[in-house]
């Protein structure tokens, strides 16, 4: 069972600004998450932030939520570890 991805506007804009190699690494992680977004090997739950999860790709993080009924993953943010969690 594979999930579909929806990238929020800020996540799309940040992704487009990254260099090609980082875009490829993040795209590979998104493909892995499409197979099992709730895997503890690929992501972790963000405590105190509802149903948000985070996946690590080098110094970058992908912050997302999962809708199991609709089989979608909503990517809220992509960014550097130090900045991505502010204003959540």
C-alpha positions in Angstrom: 0.0 0.0 0.0 1.5 3.3 -1.1 0.6 6.8 0.1 0.3 9.9 -2.0 2.2 13.1 -1.1 0.9 16.6 -0.9 3.5 19.4 -0.3 2.3 22.6 1.3 3.3 25.8 -0.4 6.3 26.6 1.9 7.6 23.0 1.5 7.4 23.2 -2.3 9.2 26.6 -2.4 12.0 25.4 -0.1 12.4 22.1 -2.0 12.8 24.1 -5.3 15.5 26.2 -3.8 17.7 23.3 -2.8 20.6 22.1 -4.9 19.9 19.1 -7.2 21.7 16.5 -5.0 19.7 17.4 -1.9 16.5 17.4 -3.9 17.3 13.9 -5.0 18.0 12.8 -1.4 14.8 14.3 -0.1 12.8 12.8 -3.1 14.3 9.3 -2.2 13.2 9.7 1.4 9.7 10.7 0.3 9.5 7.6 -1.9 10.6 5.5 1.2 8.0 7.2 3.3 5.3 6.5 0.6 5.7 2.8 1.5 5.4 3.2 5.2 5.2 6.8 6.6 4.7 5.6 10.2 7.8 3.5 10.3 10.0 4.3 13.3 13.0 3.6 11.2 12.2 6.5 8.8 10.5 9.0 11.0 9.6 10.0 14.6 6.6 11.5 16.2 7.0 15.1 17.3 5.9 15.2 21.0 3.4 17.9 21.9 2.7 18.8 18.2 -0.3 16.6 17.6 0.1 14.1 14.8 3.1 15.7 13.2 6.1 13.5 12.4 9.7 14.3 11.3 12.1 12.5 9.0 15.8 13.2 8.9 17.8 13.7 5.7 21.3 14.8 6.6 21.0 18.2 8.3 17.5 18.7 6.8 14.1 17.6 8.2 10.8 16.8 6.6 7.9 17.6 8.8 4.6 15.9 7.9 1.3 14.4 9.0 -0.3 11.2 7.8 -4.0 10.7 6.9 -4.4 6.9 6.9 -8.0 6.9 5.6 -7.2 9.0 2.6 -3.7 7.4 2.2 -2.0 10.7 2.0 1.0 12.3 3.6 0.8 16.1 4.0 4.3 17.6 4.0 4.1 20.8 6.0 7.8 21.9 5.9 11.2 21.0 4.6 14.2 22.8 6.1 17.3 22.8 8.1 17.1 21.1 11.5 17.5 24.3 13.5 14.8 26.3 11.6 12.2 23.8 10.5 10.5 23.4 14.0 10.0 27.1 14.7 6.4 28.4 14.5 4.9 24.9 14.5 
